[in-house]
Amino acid sequence: MKNRTIKSVLVLAAFALLIISSCGKKDHNPTVLNREATMRIEVSWNGDIQSQVAVLTFLAVNTQSDLINIVNDTTGVISAGPFLQNADFSAHKFMTFHSEMKVNSVSVMLAISPKVYTTSQDQNLLITIKIYFDGKLKDNQTFSYEELGGGTMTTPKDFNYKVSDDH
């Protein structure tokens, strides 16, 4: 029961932080605001998903700050803000997503937390996120609980990407 409560709190906290961080960060530089590109995200994972609680969500907006639908290429599901949890990672070790329209910016949030107080090295969960604008790799990072929280906290990692001249 305690693990379920921890998972519920983590999911709610991750979602709240995403909404707060997405609402407060606006760049009013007109040269950047007019840039848009197609977006593609690749998510892969390795390790024991049962030893961790993992939550990944992202939002994409255009220059008018409209939410852009994102297509899960693996499942065909279309939503304005994909929200992935353990069951989603369990079913697929590699997933891709793309924007239905061109985007100006993308906010990605990832939270990982152990389900138990001790996690052996064999159980470590690694999640790799790659983001592309117009087919050009913008970022490629791999995360674990220790990298996100230093082994002591479950602070979500929040990325904010803007389309630029070099994408």
N, C-alpha and C positions, 0 to 999 in steps of 0.2 A: 504494500500500500504506500509506503514511504517513497519508493522509486517512482510510482505513478504520480504522486504529488510533486516530486522534484521535476519530473518531466513536464507536467502541466505548467508549473511556474516558469520553467525555462522557455517553453514554447510561447507563453504569453509575454514574457519579458523580451524575447527576441523580436516578436511581432511589434510590440510597443516601441522598441528602440528603432526599428526600421521606419515606422511611421513618423516618429519624432525627427530622426535624422533626415528623412526624405523631405519633410516639410520645411526645415529650417535652412537648408543650404541652397542658395540660388546665386549663380554667377551672372552679374549684369553686364558682362563684357560682350558687346554686340558682335564682335568678330568671332567669338566662340559660339554665341547663341544661334547664329545662322548656319552652323555646321551640323549636318545630319548624315547618318550612315546606317546601313543595315547592320544588325547586331546578331552575333552568334555566340553562344556560351556552351562550352563542353565541361561536363562534370563527371569525374571518375573517382572511384574509391578502392581502397585495399584495406584488409584487416578484418577484425571481428566487430561487425556492426552491433552485435548483441551486448558488447561490453561498454557501449557508449550511447549517449543520446545525441543525435545530430539533427540540426535544423538549418536549412538553407532556403533563402527566399531572395527574390530580386524584383525590381521594378524598373521599367524603361519609360522615358517621357520624350516627347518631341519638343520643338522650339516654342510651342504654345503651352507647354507644361501639361499636355494631354497624356494620360496613361496609354501606352501602346500595348496591344495584345501580344503575348509571347506564346509561341507554339512549342510544345514538347514534342520533338521529332520522334521520340521513342514510343510515346503513348498516343499521340495525336491530340491530346488535351490542349485547349486554347484558354488562356486566362491572362488577366492584366497583371497578375503577380503570382507566379508559381511559388508554391510553398511545399518544400520537400522535407519529409521526416524519415525516421528509420525504415519504415515499411517500403518507402519509395526507393531507398538505397539498396534494401535487401533484394528487391526484384530485379534490379539492373546494376551492373558494375560500371556502366558507361551510358550517359544520357547527353543528348544535345538539345538545344533550344535555339530558336531564331525569332526575330521580331517580324511581325506582319507588315510593318511599315518602317520607314527610316526613323532613327532615334537621335536625340541630341545628347542624352545622358542616361546612365544606368547606375542604379544603386544596388549593391549586392551585400547581403548580410549572412554570415555563417557563425553558428554557435555549436560547440562540441563540449560534452560533459560526460565524465564517467558515470555509469549506472551504479557502480559500487565504489567503495572508498579506495580500493587498491586495484590497479589495472596492470597486469604484467606486460612486459615488452611484446610478447607474442600476440596480445590482444589489441595493441594500438591501432586505432583507426586513422587512416590517412585519406584526406579528400583533396583532389586536385581540381582547380578551377582555371579554365582558360577562357578569355574573352577576346572576341574579334570584332573589329569595325571594318566593314567593306572588305572582308576576307583577310585583313592584316591583323596579326596577333598583337593585342594591346597589353595583355598581362597573362602570366602563367605562374601560379603559385600552388604549393602543396602545404596543407595544414594538418596539424594534429592537436589534441587537447593541450599538450605542453606548450606548443607554439602560440596558441591563442590565449591561454590563461597562465602561462608560466608554471603550470602544474598546481596552482593554488586557487585560481579563480575561473569562472566560466564566462568572462566578459566576451560578448560577441564581437567578431571582426566585421567592420563596416567599410566597404569600398565604395567610392564614388568616382565614376568614370565619365569624362566629358569627351565628346568627339572634338578633335582638333585637326589642324592641317596635316599632321603626320599620323593621325588616327592613333 
